[in-house]
Amino acid sequence: MLDRIIKVALSFALCISLVVVGGCTKYASQDDENTLNEASQAAVSAEKELAKVVKERKQLEKELSQKEGELSDAKAELENVKTR
């Protein structure tokens, strides 16, 4: 996930550097447009991936909380059985 974010940031930086190195013209070259479009698509893809990972993390945290509750109940029951 972090790797994708870094790639998007580098792509964006590459686009900016192409504009600076290429000079200021009235119109962008086809290569510049293609690079910008690729970077934009990569950014959208990275945002979707991030949203998916955040959703998955929340689900896993919820499951962990439930499992910890089950463990706590099981430990309490074990202690109850031991004291009989």
PDB file with SEQRES, HELIX, SHEET and CRYST1 records, atoms N, CA, C and O in Angstrom:
SEQRES   1 A   84  MET LEU ASP ARG ILE ILE LYS VAL ALA LEU SER PHE ALA          
SEQRES   2 A   84  LEU CYS ILE SER LEU VAL VAL VAL GLY GLY CYS THR LYS          
SEQRES   3 A   84  TYR ALA SER GLN ASP ASP GLU ASN THR LEU ASN GLU ALA          
SEQRES   4 A   84  SER GLN ALA ALA VAL SER ALA GLU LYS GLU LEU ALA LYS          
SEQRES   5 A   84  VAL VAL LYS GLU ARG LYS GLN LEU GLU LYS GLU LEU SER          
SEQRES   6 A   84  GLN LYS GLU GLY GLU LEU SER ASP ALA LYS ALA GLU LEU          
SEQRES   7 A   84  GLU ASN VAL LYS THR ARG                                      
HELIX    1 AA1 LEU A    2  GLY A   22  1                                  21    
HELIX    2 AA2 GLN A   30  THR A   83  1                                  54    
CRYST1    1.000    1.000    1.000  90.00  90.00  90.00 P 1           1          
ATOM      1  N   MET A   1       0.820  -1.172   0.000  1.00  0.00           N  
ATOM      2  CA  MET A   1       0.000   0.000   0.000  1.00  0.00           C  
ATOM      3  C   MET A   1       0.873   1.248   0.000  1.00  0.00           C  
ATOM      4  O   MET A   1       0.698   2.141  -0.829  1.00  0.00           O  
ATOM      5  N   LEU A   2       1.806   1.300   0.932  1.00  0.00           N  
ATOM      6  CA  LEU A   2       2.701   2.437   1.008  1.00  0.00           C  
ATOM      7  C   LEU A   2       3.544   2.518  -0.261  1.00  0.00           C  
ATOM      8  O   LEU A   2       3.880   3.607  -0.726  1.00  0.00           O  
ATOM      9  N   ASP A   3       3.877   1.362  -0.813  1.00  0.00           N  
ATOM     10  CA  ASP A   3       4.655   1.309  -2.039  1.00  0.00           C  
ATOM     11  C   ASP A   3       3.897   1.993  -3.180  1.00  0.00           C  
ATOM     12  O   ASP A   3       4.493   2.715  -3.979  1.00  0.00           O  
ATOM     13  N   ARG A   4       2.599   1.765  -3.252  1.00  0.00           N  
ATOM     14  CA  ARG A   4       1.795   2.382  -4.308  1.00  0.00           C  
ATOM     15  C   ARG A   4       1.721   3.896  -4.122  1.00  0.00           C  
ATOM     16  O   ARG A   4       1.783   4.652  -5.092  1.00  0.00           O  
ATOM     17  N   ILE A   5       1.590   4.326  -2.887  1.00  0.00           N  
ATOM     18  CA  ILE A   5       1.516   5.755  -2.618  1.00  0.00           C  
ATOM     19  C   ILE A   5       2.816   6.426  -3.028  1.00  0.00           C  
ATOM     20  O   ILE A   5       2.809   7.522  -3.588  1.00  0.00           O  
ATOM     21  N   ILE A   6       3.921   5.772  -2.748  1.00  0.00           N  
ATOM     22  CA  ILE A   6       5.228   6.313  -3.131  1.00  0.00           C  
ATOM     23  C   ILE A   6       5.331   6.385  -4.648  1.00  0.00           C  
ATOM     24  O   ILE A   6       5.841   7.365  -5.192  1.00  0.00           O  
ATOM     25  N   LYS A   7       4.846   5.345  -5.336  1.00  0.00           N  
ATOM     26  CA  LYS A   7       4.887   5.351  -6.802  1.00  0.00           C  
ATOM     27  C   LYS A   7       4.063   6.499  -7.365  1.00  0.00           C  
ATOM     28  O   LYS A   7       4.480   7.154  -8.320  1.00  0.00           O  
ATOM     29  N   VAL A   8       2.901   6.747  -6.782  1.00  0.00           N  
ATOM     30  CA  VAL A   8       2.051   7.842  -7.255  1.00  0.00           C  
ATOM     31  C   VAL A   8       2.748   9.174  -7.030  1.00  0.00           C  
ATOM     32  O   VAL A   8       2.734  10.043  -7.902  1.00  0.00           O  
ATOM     33  N   ALA A   9       3.349   9.335  -5.875  1.00  0.00           N  
ATOM     34  CA  ALA A   9       4.054  10.585  -5.574  1.00  0.00           C  
ATOM     35  C   ALA A   9       5.223  10.793  -6.537  1.00  0.00           C  
ATOM     36  O   ALA A   9       5.461  11.904  -7.010  1.00  0.00           O  
ATOM     37  N   LEU A  10       5.945   9.714  -6.818  1.00  0.00           N  
ATOM     38  CA  LEU A  10       7.060   9.821  -7.766  1.00  0.00           C  
ATOM     39  C   LEU A  10       6.558  10.140  -9.169  1.00  0.00           C  
ATOM     40  O   LEU A  10       7.180  10.925  -9.885  1.00  0.00           O  
ATOM     41  N   SER A  11       5.447   9.543  -9.565  1.00  0.00           N  
ATOM     42  CA  SER A  11       4.873   9.831 -10.881  1.00  0.00           C  
ATOM     43  C   SER A  11       4.473  11.297 -10.978  1.00  0.00           C  
ATOM     44  O   SER A  11       4.708  11.960 -11.988  1.00  0.00           O  
ATOM     45  N   PHE A  12       3.871  11.777  -9.915  1.00  0.00           N  
ATOM     46  CA  PHE A  12       3.473  13.184  -9.890  1.00  0.00           C  
ATOM     47  C   PHE A  12       4.701  14.089  -9.967  1.00  0.00           C  
ATOM     48  O   PHE A  12       4.702  15.080 -10.697  1.00  0.00           O  
ATOM     49  N   ALA A  13       5.729  13.751  -9.222  1.00  0.00           N  
ATOM     50  CA  ALA A  13       6.966  14.539  -9.246  1.00  0.00           C  
ATOM     51  C   ALA A  13       7.603  14.496 -10.635  1.00  0.00           C  
ATOM     52  O   ALA A  13       8.155  15.494 -11.100  1.00  0.00           O  
ATOM     53  N   LEU A  14       7.525  13.338 -11.293  1.00  0.00           N  
ATOM     54  CA  LEU A  14       8.057  13.209 -12.645  1.00  0.00           C  
ATOM     55  C   LEU A  14       7.299  14.123 -13.601  1.00  0.00           C  
ATOM     56  O   LEU A  14       7.900  14.777 -14.453  1.00  0.00           O  
ATOM     57  N   CYS A  15       5.995  14.166 -13.456  1.00  0.00           N  
ATOM     58  CA  CYS A  15       5.187  15.044 -14.310  1.00  0.00           C  
ATOM     59  C   CYS A  15       5.587  16.500 -14.129  1.00  0.00           C  
ATOM     60  O   CYS A  15       5.745  17.240 -15.099  1.00  0.00           O  
ATOM     61  N   ILE A  16       5.743  16.889 -12.897  1.00  0.00           N  
ATOM     62  CA  ILE A  16       6.129  18.277 -12.608  1.00  0.00           C  
ATOM     63  C   ILE A  16       7.508  18.574 -13.186  1.00  0.00           C  
ATOM     64  O   ILE A  16       7.732  19.636 -13.766  1.00  0.00           O  
ATOM     65  N   SER A  17       8.433  17.624 -13.024  1.00  0.00           N  
ATOM     66  CA  SER A  17       9.782  17.856 -13.541  1.00  0.00           C  
ATOM     67  C   SER A  17       9.794  17.906 -15.059  1.00  0.00           C  
ATOM     68  O   SER A  17      10.589  18.645 -15.640  1.00  0.00           O  
ATOM     69  N   LEU A  18       8.936  17.144 -15.713  1.00  0.00           N  
ATOM     70  CA  LEU A  18       8.853  17.202 -17.171  1.00  0.00           C  
ATOM     71  C   LEU A  18       8.410  18.580 -17.639  1.00  0.00           C  
ATOM     72  O   LEU A  18       8.912  19.089 -18.642  1.00  0.00           O  
ATOM     73  N   VAL A  19       7.493  19.173 -16.932  1.00  0.00           N  
ATOM     74  CA  VAL A  19       7.028  20.504 -17.294  1.00  0.00           C  
ATOM     75  C   VAL A  19       8.150  21.517 -17.096  1.00  0.00           C  
ATOM     76  O   VAL A  19       8.354  22.394 -17.936  1.00  0.00           O  
ATOM     77  N   VAL A  20       8.868  21.399 -16.003  1.00  0.00           N  
ATOM     78  CA  VAL A  20       9.945  22.352 -15.715  1.00  0.00           C  
ATOM     79  C   VAL A  20      11.099  22.185 -16.710  1.00  0.00           C  
ATOM     80  O   VAL A  20      11.611  23.165 -17.249  1.00  0.00           O  
ATOM     81  N   VAL A  21      11.499  20.937 -16.943  1.00  0.00           N  
ATOM     82  CA  VAL A  21      12.624  20.681 -17.845  1.00  0.00           C  
ATOM     83  C   VAL A  21      12.242  20.969 -19.293  1.00  0.00           C  
ATOM     84  O   VAL A  21      13.051  21.479 -20.068  1.00  0.00           O  
ATOM     85  N   GLY A  22      11.017  20.643 -19.644  1.00  0.00           N  
ATOM     86  CA  GLY A  22      10.561  20.838 -21.014  1.00  0.00           C  
ATOM     87  C   GLY A  22      10.379  22.291 -21.378  1.00  0.00           C  
ATOM     88  O   GLY A  22      10.254  22.627 -22.556  1.00  0.00           O  
ATOM     89  N   GLY A  23      10.364  23.137 -20.408  1.00  0.00           N  
ATOM     90  CA  GLY A  23      10.192  24.553 -20.670  1.00  0.00           C  
ATOM     91  C   GLY A  23       8.725  24.918 -20.661  1.00  0.00           C  
ATOM     92  O   GLY A  23       7.850  24.053 -20.639  1.00  0.00           O  
ATOM     93  N   CYS A  24       8.477  26.184 -20.678  1.00  0.00           N  
ATOM     94  CA  CYS A  24       7.104  26.677 -20.658  1.00  0.00           C  
ATOM     95  C   CYS A  24       6.641  26.920 -22.083  1.00  0.00           C  
ATOM     96  O   CYS A  24       7.137  27.807 -22.777  1.00  0.00           O  
ATOM     97  N   THR A  25       5.700  26.125 -22.493  1.00  0.00           N  
ATOM     98  CA  THR A  25       5.104  26.324 -23.815  1.00  0.00           C  
ATOM     99  C   THR A  25       3.619  26.539 -23.616  1.00  0.00           C  
ATOM    100  O   THR A  25       3.082  26.279 -22.539  1.00  0.00           O  
ATOM    101  N   LYS A  26       2.974  27.004 -24.636  1.00  0.00           N  
ATOM    102  CA  LYS A  26       1.551  27.267 -24.551  1.00  0.00           C  
ATOM    103  C   LYS A  26       0.769  25.968 -24.436  1.00  0.00           C  
ATOM    104  O   LYS A  26      -0.268  25.918 -23.774  1.00  0.00           O  
ATOM    105  N   TYR A  27       1.266  24.918 -25.081  1.00  0.00           N  
ATOM    106  CA  TYR A  27       0.566  23.639 -25.089  1.00  0.00           C  
ATOM    107  C   TYR A  27       1.493  22.528 -24.602  1.00  0.00           C  
ATOM    108  O   TYR A  27       2.706  22.570 -24.805  1.00  0.00           O  
ATOM    109  N   ALA A  28       0.893  21.549 -23.962  1.00  0.00           N  
ATOM    110  CA  ALA A  28       1.669  20.401 -23.502  1.00  0.00           C  
ATOM    111  C   ALA A  28       1.875  19.442 -24.669  1.00  0.00           C  
ATOM    112  O   ALA A  28       1.024  19.317 -25.549  1.00  0.00           O  
ATOM    113  N   SER A  29       3.019  18.771 -24.657  1.00  0.00           N  
ATOM    114  CA  SER A  29       3.268  17.788 -25.703  1.00  0.00           C  
ATOM    115  C   SER A  29       2.428  16.545 -25.435  1.00  0.00           C  
ATOM    116  O   SER A  29       1.891  16.374 -24.341  1.00  0.00           O  
ATOM    117  N   GLN A  30       2.319  15.693 -26.421  1.00  0.00           N  
ATOM    118  CA  GLN A  30       1.546  14.456 -26.269  1.00  0.00           C  
ATOM    119  C   GLN A  30       2.142  13.572 -25.177  1.00  0.00           C  
ATOM    120  O   GLN A  30       1.414  12.941 -24.411  1.00  0.00           O  
ATOM    121  N   ASP A  31       3.474  13.533 -25.112  1.00  0.00           N  
ATOM    122  CA  ASP A  31       4.130  12.748 -24.066  1.00  0.00           C  
ATOM    123  C   ASP A  31       3.784  13.273 -22.674  1.00  0.00           C  
ATOM    124  O   ASP A  31       3.544  12.501 -21.746  1.00  0.00           O  
ATOM    125  N   ASP A  32       3.763  14.598 -22.546  1.00  0.00           N  
ATOM    126  CA  ASP A  32       3.402  15.196 -21.258  1.00  0.00           C  
ATOM    127  C   ASP A  32       1.969  14.839 -20.874  1.00  0.00           C  
ATOM    128  O   ASP A  32       1.690  14.520 -19.718  1.00  0.00           O  
ATOM    129  N   GLU A  33       1.070  14.895 -21.845  1.00  0.00           N  
ATOM    130  CA  GLU A  33      -0.328  14.549 -21.580  1.00  0.00           C  
ATOM    131  C   GLU A  33      -0.460  13.085 -21.196  1.00  0.00           C  
ATOM    132  O   GLU A  33      -1.199  12.740 -20.275  1.00  0.00           O  
ATOM    133  N   ASN A  34       0.261  12.226 -21.908  1.00  0.00           N  
ATOM    134  CA  ASN A  34       0.209  10.794 -21.600  1.00  0.00           C  
ATOM    135  C   ASN A  34       0.740  10.518 -20.199  1.00  0.00           C  
ATOM    136  O   ASN A  34       0.153   9.743 -19.443  1.00  0.00           O  
ATOM    137  N   THR A  35       1.852  11.157 -19.863  1.00  0.00           N  
ATOM    138  CA  THR A  35       2.436  10.970 -18.536  1.00  0.00           C  
ATOM    139  C   THR A  35       1.489  11.468 -17.458  1.00  0.00           C  
ATOM    140  O   THR A  35       1.322  10.822 -16.423  1.00  0.00           O  
ATOM    141  N   LEU A  36       0.875  12.606 -17.697  1.00  0.00           N  
ATOM    142  CA  LEU A  36      -0.074  13.160 -16.737  1.00  0.00           C  
ATOM    143  C   LEU A  36      -1.289  12.245 -16.584  1.00  0.00           C  
ATOM    144  O   LEU A  36      -1.764  12.029 -15.469  1.00  0.00           O  
ATOM    145  N   ASN A  37      -1.790  11.714 -17.683  1.00  0.00           N  
ATOM    146  CA  ASN A  37      -2.926  10.800 -17.628  1.00  0.00           C  
ATOM    147  C   ASN A  37      -2.575   9.520 -16.868  1.00  0.00           C  
ATOM    148  O   ASN A  37      -3.371   9.023 -16.071  1.00  0.00           O  
ATOM    149  N   GLU A  38      -1.384   8.998 -17.121  1.00  0.00           N  
ATOM    150  CA  GLU A  38      -0.933   7.795 -16.412  1.00  0.00           C  
ATOM    151  C   GLU A  38      -0.820   8.065 -14.913  1.00  0.00           C  
ATOM    152  O   GLU A  38      -1.223   7.240 -14.093  1.00  0.00           O  
ATOM    153  N   ALA A  39      -0.272   9.221 -14.565  1.00  0.00           N  
ATOM    154  CA  ALA A  39      -0.136   9.578 -13.153  1.00  0.00           C  
ATOM    155  C   ALA A  39      -1.510   9.753 -12.509  1.00  0.00           C  
ATOM    156  O   ALA A  39      -1.726   9.354 -11.365  1.00  0.00           O  
ATOM    157  N   SER A  40      -2.421  10.344 -13.246  1.00  0.00           N  
ATOM    158  CA  SER A  40      -3.778  10.534 -12.734  1.00  0.00           C  
ATOM    159  C   SER A  40      -4.459   9.194 -12.506  1.00  0.00           C  
ATOM    160  O   SER A  40      -5.107   8.989 -11.480  1.00  0.00           O  
ATOM    161  N   GLN A  41      -4.313   8.285 -13.460  1.00  0.00           N  
ATOM    162  CA  GLN A  41      -4.902   6.953 -13.318  1.00  0.00           C  
ATOM    163  C   GLN A  41      -4.266   6.201 -12.152  1.00  0.00           C  
ATOM    164  O   GLN A  41      -4.952   5.495 -11.414  1.00  0.00           O  
ATOM    165  N   ALA A  42      -2.977   6.354 -11.993  1.00  0.00           N  
ATOM    166  CA  ALA A  42      -2.285   5.703 -10.878  1.00  0.00           C  
ATOM    167  C   ALA A  42      -2.773   6.270  -9.543  1.00  0.00           C  
ATOM    168  O   ALA A  42      -2.938   5.528  -8.575  1.00  0.00           O  
ATOM    169  N   ALA A  43      -3.001   7.567  -9.492  1.00  0.00           N  
ATOM    170  CA  ALA A  43      -3.491   8.189  -8.268  1.00  0.00           C  
ATOM    171  C   ALA A  43      -4.893   7.689  -7.920  1.00  0.00           C  
ATOM    172  O   ALA A  43      -5.177   7.383  -6.762  1.00  0.00           O  
ATOM    173  N   VAL A  44      -5.760   7.607  -8.917  1.00  0.00           N  
ATOM    174  CA  VAL A  44      -7.117   7.099  -8.695  1.00  0.00           C  
ATOM    175  C   VAL A  44      -7.057   5.656  -8.214  1.00  0.00           C  
ATOM    176  O   VAL A  44      -7.764   5.272  -7.281  1.00  0.00           O  
ATOM    177  N   SER A  45      -6.212   4.865  -8.855  1.00  0.00           N  
ATOM    178  CA  SER A  45      -6.059   3.461  -8.463  1.00  0.00           C  
ATOM    179  C   SER A  45      -5.536   3.351  -7.035  1.00  0.00           C  
ATOM    180  O   SER A  45      -6.006   2.513  -6.265  1.00  0.00           O  
ATOM    181  N   ALA A  46      -4.580   4.180  -6.682  1.00  0.00           N  
ATOM    182  CA  ALA A  46      -4.017   4.158  -5.331  1.00  0.00           C  
ATOM    183  C   ALA A  46      -5.059   4.570  -4.297  1.00  0.00           C  
ATOM    184  O   ALA A  46      -5.097   4.010  -3.202  1.00  0.00           O  
ATOM    185  N   GLU A  47      -5.898   5.537  -4.634  1.00  0.00           N  
ATOM    186  CA  GLU A  47      -6.949   5.964  -3.712  1.00  0.00           C  
ATOM    187  C   GLU A  47      -7.963   4.844  -3.496  1.00  0.00           C  
ATOM    188  O   GLU A  47      -8.413   4.626  -2.371  1.00  0.00           O  
ATOM    189  N   LYS A  48      -8.324   4.136  -4.559  1.00  0.00           N  
ATOM    190  CA  LYS A  48      -9.254   3.015  -4.438  1.00  0.00           C  
ATOM    191  C   LYS A  48      -8.640   1.907  -3.580  1.00  0.00           C  
ATOM    192  O   LYS A  48      -9.307   1.332  -2.720  1.00  0.00           O  
ATOM    193  N   GLU A  49      -7.377   1.621  -3.824  1.00  0.00           N  
ATOM    194  CA  GLU A  49      -6.677   0.588  -3.056  1.00  0.00           C  
ATOM    195  C   GLU A  49      -6.603   0.984  -1.583  1.00  0.00           C  
ATOM    196  O   GLU A  49      -6.794   0.148  -0.700  1.00  0.00           O  
ATOM    197  N   LEU A  50      -6.328   2.251  -1.324  1.00  0.00           N  
ATOM    198  CA  LEU A  50      -6.260   2.735   0.053  1.00  0.00           C  
ATOM    199  C   LEU A  50      -7.611   2.582   0.741  1.00  0.00           C  
ATOM    200  O   LEU A  50      -7.672   2.133   1.886  1.00  0.00           O  
ATOM    201  N   ALA A  51      -8.688   2.946   0.063  1.00  0.00           N  
ATOM    202  CA  ALA A  51     -10.028   2.815   0.647  1.00  0.00           C  
ATOM    203  C   ALA A  51     -10.333   1.354   0.950  1.00  0.00           C  
ATOM    204  O   ALA A  51     -10.923   1.038   1.984  1.00  0.00           O  
ATOM    205  N   LYS A  52      -9.931   0.465   0.047  1.00  0.00           N  
ATOM    206  CA  LYS A  52     -10.167  -0.966   0.256  1.00  0.00           C  
ATOM    207  C   LYS A  52      -9.387  -1.472   1.464  1.00  0.00           C  
ATOM    208  O   LYS A  52      -9.915  -2.235   2.273  1.00  0.00           O  
ATOM    209  N   VAL A  53      -8.146  -1.053   1.583  1.00  0.00           N  
ATOM    210  CA  VAL A  53      -7.299  -1.494   2.691  1.00  0.00           C  
ATOM    211  C   VAL A  53      -7.816  -0.933   4.023  1.00  0.00           C  
ATOM    212  O   VAL A  53      -7.805  -1.637   5.032  1.00  0.00           O  
ATOM    213  N   VAL A  54      -8.263   0.316   4.032  1.00  0.00           N  
ATOM    214  CA  VAL A  54      -8.803   0.913   5.253  1.00  0.00           C  
ATOM    215  C   VAL A  54     -10.055   0.160   5.689  1.00  0.00           C  
ATOM    216  O   VAL A  54     -10.239  -0.113   6.875  1.00  0.00           O  
ATOM    217  N   LYS A  55     -10.911  -0.172   4.732  1.00  0.00           N  
ATOM    218  CA  LYS A  55     -12.131  -0.928   5.043  1.00  0.00           C  
ATOM    219  C   LYS A  55     -11.775  -2.303   5.607  1.00  0.00           C  
ATOM    220  O   LYS A  55     -12.369  -2.756   6.585  1.00  0.00           O  
ATOM    221  N   GLU A  56     -10.805  -2.958   4.982  1.00  0.00           N  
ATOM    222  CA  GLU A  56     -10.375  -4.275   5.452  1.00  0.00           C  
ATOM    223  C   GLU A  56      -9.778  -4.183   6.859  1.00  0.00           C  
ATOM    224  O   GLU A  56     -10.021  -5.049   7.699  1.00  0.00           O  
ATOM    225  N   ARG A  57      -9.006  -3.145   7.105  1.00  0.00           N  
ATOM    226  CA  ARG A  57      -8.403  -2.972   8.432  1.00  0.00           C  
ATOM    227  C   ARG A  57      -9.478  -2.803   9.502  1.00  0.00           C  
ATOM    228  O   ARG A  57      -9.391  -3.394  10.578  1.00  0.00           O  
ATOM    229  N   LYS A  58     -10.496  -1.989   9.199  1.00  0.00           N  
ATOM    230  CA  LYS A  58     -11.570  -1.794  10.167  1.00  0.00           C  
ATOM    231  C   LYS A  58     -12.272  -3.113  10.462  1.00  0.00           C  
ATOM    232  O   LYS A  58     -12.599  -3.406  11.611  1.00  0.00           O  
ATOM    233  N   GLN A  59     -12.501  -3.906   9.419  1.00  0.00           N  
ATOM    234  CA  GLN A  59     -13.150  -5.204   9.603  1.00  0.00           C  
ATOM    235  C   GLN A  59     -12.281  -6.116  10.465  1.00  0.00           C  
ATOM    236  O   GLN A  59     -12.787  -6.792  11.360  1.00  0.00           O  
ATOM    237  N   LEU A  60     -10.984  -6.138  10.200  1.00  0.00           N  
ATOM    238  CA  LEU A  60     -10.082  -6.977  10.982  1.00  0.00           C  
ATOM    239  C   LEU A  60      -9.996  -6.514  12.434  1.00  0.00           C  
ATOM    240  O   LEU A  60      -9.916  -7.338  13.344  1.00  0.00           O  
ATOM    241  N   GLU A  61     -10.010  -5.209  12.652  1.00  0.00           N  
ATOM    242  CA  GLU A  61      -9.998  -4.691  14.014  1.00  0.00           C  
ATOM    243  C   GLU A  61     -11.272  -5.086  14.757  1.00  0.00           C  
ATOM    244  O   GLU A  61     -11.233  -5.398  15.948  1.00  0.00           O  
ATOM    245  N   LYS A  62     -12.395  -5.072  14.050  1.00  0.00           N  
ATOM    246  CA  LYS A  62     -13.673  -5.488  14.643  1.00  0.00           C  
ATOM    247  C   LYS A  62     -13.616  -6.968  15.016  1.00  0.00           C  
ATOM    248  O   LYS A  62     -14.032  -7.357  16.108  1.00  0.00           O  
ATOM    249  N   GLU A  63     -13.095  -7.796  14.096  1.00  0.00           N  
ATOM    250  CA  GLU A  63     -12.953  -9.228  14.366  1.00  0.00           C  
ATOM    251  C   GLU A  63     -12.022  -9.466  15.552  1.00  0.00           C  
ATOM    252  O   GLU A  63     -12.300 -10.315  16.399  1.00  0.00           O  
ATOM    253  N   LEU A  64     -10.930  -8.728  15.616  1.00  0.00           N  
ATOM    254  CA  LEU A  64      -9.982  -8.868  16.712  1.00  0.00           C  
ATOM    255  C   LEU A  64     -10.650  -8.548  18.048  1.00  0.00           C  
ATOM    256  O   LEU A  64     -10.457  -9.255  19.037  1.00  0.00           O  
ATOM    257  N   SER A  65     -11.429  -7.483  18.062  1.00  0.00           N  
ATOM    258  CA  SER A  65     -12.135  -7.103  19.283  1.00  0.00           C  
ATOM    259  C   SER A  65     -13.095  -8.210  19.718  1.00  0.00           C  
ATOM    260  O   SER A  65     -13.191  -8.528  20.903  1.00  0.00           O  
ATOM    261  N   GLN A  66     -13.799  -8.789  18.755  1.00  0.00           N  
ATOM    262  CA  GLN A  66     -14.717  -9.881  19.082  1.00  0.00           C  
ATOM    263  C   GLN A  66     -13.958 -11.087  19.619  1.00  0.00           C  
ATOM    264  O   GLN A  66     -14.369 -11.697  20.607  1.00  0.00           O  
ATOM    265  N   LYS A  67     -12.868 -11.423  18.979  1.00  0.00           N  
ATOM    266  CA  LYS A  67     -12.071 -12.580  19.414  1.00  0.00           C  
ATOM    267  C   LYS A  67     -11.477 -12.343  20.805  1.00  0.00           C  
ATOM    268  O   LYS A  67     -11.408 -13.267  21.616  1.00  0.00           O  
ATOM    269  N   GLU A  68     -11.053 -11.117  21.080  1.00  0.00           N  
ATOM    270  CA  GLU A  68     -10.525 -10.807  22.405  1.00  0.00           C  
ATOM    271  C   GLU A  68     -11.620 -10.952  23.468  1.00  0.00           C  
ATOM    272  O   GLU A  68     -11.359 -11.407  24.581  1.00  0.00           O  
ATOM    273  N   GLY A  69     -12.843 -10.559  23.110  1.00  0.00           N  
ATOM    274  CA  GLY A  69     -13.971 -10.737  24.024  1.00  0.00           C  
ATOM    275  C   GLY A  69     -14.255 -12.212  24.271  1.00  0.00           C  
ATOM    276  O   GLY A  69     -14.513 -12.624  25.402  1.00  0.00           O  
ATOM    277  N   GLU A  70     -14.203 -13.005  23.197  1.00  0.00           N  
ATOM    278  CA  GLU A  70     -14.402 -14.452  23.341  1.00  0.00           C  
ATOM    279  C   GLU A  70     -13.309 -15.067  24.212  1.00  0.00           C  
ATOM    280  O   GLU A  70     -13.586 -15.930  25.045  1.00  0.00           O  
ATOM    281  N   LEU A  71     -12.077 -14.625  24.020  1.00  0.00           N  
ATOM    282  CA  LEU A  71     -10.960 -15.124  24.822  1.00  0.00           C  
ATOM    283  C   LEU A  71     -11.159 -14.775  26.294  1.00  0.00           C  
ATOM    284  O   LEU A  71     -10.938 -15.606  27.174  1.00  0.00           O  
ATOM    285  N   SER A  72     -11.571 -13.559  26.544  1.00  0.00           N  
ATOM    286  CA  SER A  72     -11.821 -13.134  27.919  1.00  0.00           C  
ATOM    287  C   SER A  72     -12.919 -13.984  28.559  1.00  0.00           C  
ATOM    288  O   SER A  72     -12.792 -14.395  29.712  1.00  0.00           O  
ATOM    289  N   ASP A  73     -13.994 -14.246  27.818  1.00  0.00           N  
ATOM    290  CA  ASP A  73     -15.077 -15.096  28.321  1.00  0.00           C  
ATOM    291  C   ASP A  73     -14.576 -16.515  28.591  1.00  0.00           C  
ATOM    292  O   ASP A  73     -14.924 -17.125  29.603  1.00  0.00           O  
ATOM    293  N   ALA A  74     -13.758 -17.031  27.676  1.00  0.00           N  
ATOM    294  CA  ALA A  74     -13.232 -18.388  27.833  1.00  0.00           C  
ATOM    295  C   ALA A  74     -12.313 -18.479  29.050  1.00  0.00           C  
ATOM    296  O   ALA A  74     -12.335 -19.472  29.777  1.00  0.00           O  
ATOM    297  N   LYS A  75     -11.509 -17.446  29.268  1.00  0.00           N  
ATOM    298  CA  LYS A  75     -10.623 -17.446  30.440  1.00  0.00           C  
ATOM    299  C   LYS A  75     -11.442 -17.395  31.722  1.00  0.00           C  
ATOM    300  O   LYS A  75     -11.121 -18.076  32.695  1.00  0.00           O  
ATOM    301  N   ALA A  76     -12.489 -16.597  31.725  1.00  0.00           N  
ATOM    302  CA  ALA A  76     -13.347 -16.511  32.905  1.00  0.00           C  
ATOM    303  C   ALA A  76     -14.020 -17.852  33.172  1.00  0.00           C  
ATOM    304  O   ALA A  76     -14.119 -18.283  34.321  1.00  0.00           O  
ATOM    305  N   GLU A  77     -14.477 -18.505  32.121  1.00  0.00           N  
ATOM    306  CA  GLU A  77     -15.105 -19.819  32.274  1.00  0.00           C  
ATOM    307  C   GLU A  77     -14.094 -20.847  32.770  1.00  0.00           C  
ATOM    308  O   GLU A  77     -14.424 -21.686  33.608  1.00  0.00           O  
ATOM    309  N   LEU A  78     -12.866 -20.788  32.261  1.00  0.00           N  
ATOM    310  CA  LEU A  78     -11.824 -21.695  32.710  1.00  0.00           C  
ATOM    311  C   LEU A  78     -11.556 -21.509  34.202  1.00  0.00           C  
ATOM    312  O   LEU A  78     -11.446 -22.488  34.939  1.00  0.00           O  
ATOM    313  N   GLU A  79     -11.454 -20.284  34.641  1.00  0.00           N  
ATOM    314  CA  GLU A  79     -11.234 -20.017  36.063  1.00  0.00           C  
ATOM    315  C   GLU A  79     -12.410 -20.514  36.897  1.00  0.00           C  
ATOM    316  O   GLU A  79     -12.231 -21.020  38.005  1.00  0.00           O  
ATOM    317  N   ASN A  80     -13.602 -20.363  36.356  1.00  0.00           N  
ATOM    318  CA  ASN A  80     -14.801 -20.835  37.056  1.00  0.00           C  
ATOM    319  C   ASN A  80     -14.763 -22.358  37.204  1.00  0.00           C  
ATOM    320  O   ASN A  80     -15.112 -22.897  38.254  1.00  0.00           O  
ATOM    321  N   VAL A  81     -14.335 -23.040  36.142  1.00  0.00           N  
ATOM    322  CA  VAL A  81     -14.250 -24.498  36.185  1.00  0.00           C  
ATOM    323  C   VAL A  81     -13.141 -24.940  37.150  1.00  0.00           C  
ATOM    324  O   VAL A  81     -13.298 -25.932  37.861  1.00  0.00           O  
ATOM    325  N   LYS A  82     -12.047 -24.221  37.173  1.00  0.00           N  
ATOM    326  CA  LYS A  82     -10.932 -24.563  38.064  1.00  0.00           C  
ATOM    327  C   LYS A  82     -11.323 -24.429  39.533  1.00  0.00           C  
ATOM    328  O   LYS A  82     -10.875 -25.221  40.363  1.00  0.00           O  
ATOM    329  N   THR A  83     -12.147 -23.444  39.865  1.00  0.00           N  
ATOM    330  CA  THR A  83     -12.498 -23.208  41.255  1.00  0.00           C  
ATOM    331  C   THR A  83     -13.560 -24.182  41.777  1.00  0.00           C  
ATOM    332  O   THR A  83     -13.798 -24.228  42.984  1.00  0.00           O  
ATOM    333  N   ARG A  84     -14.198 -24.953  40.908  1.00  0.00           N  
ATOM    334  CA  ARG A  84     -15.224 -25.917  41.343  1.00  0.00           C  
ATOM    335  C   ARG A  84     -14.626 -27.057  42.020  1.00  0.00           C  
ATOM    336  O   ARG A  84     -15.340 -27.962  42.451  1.00  0.00           O  
TER     337      ARG A  84                                                      
END                                                                             
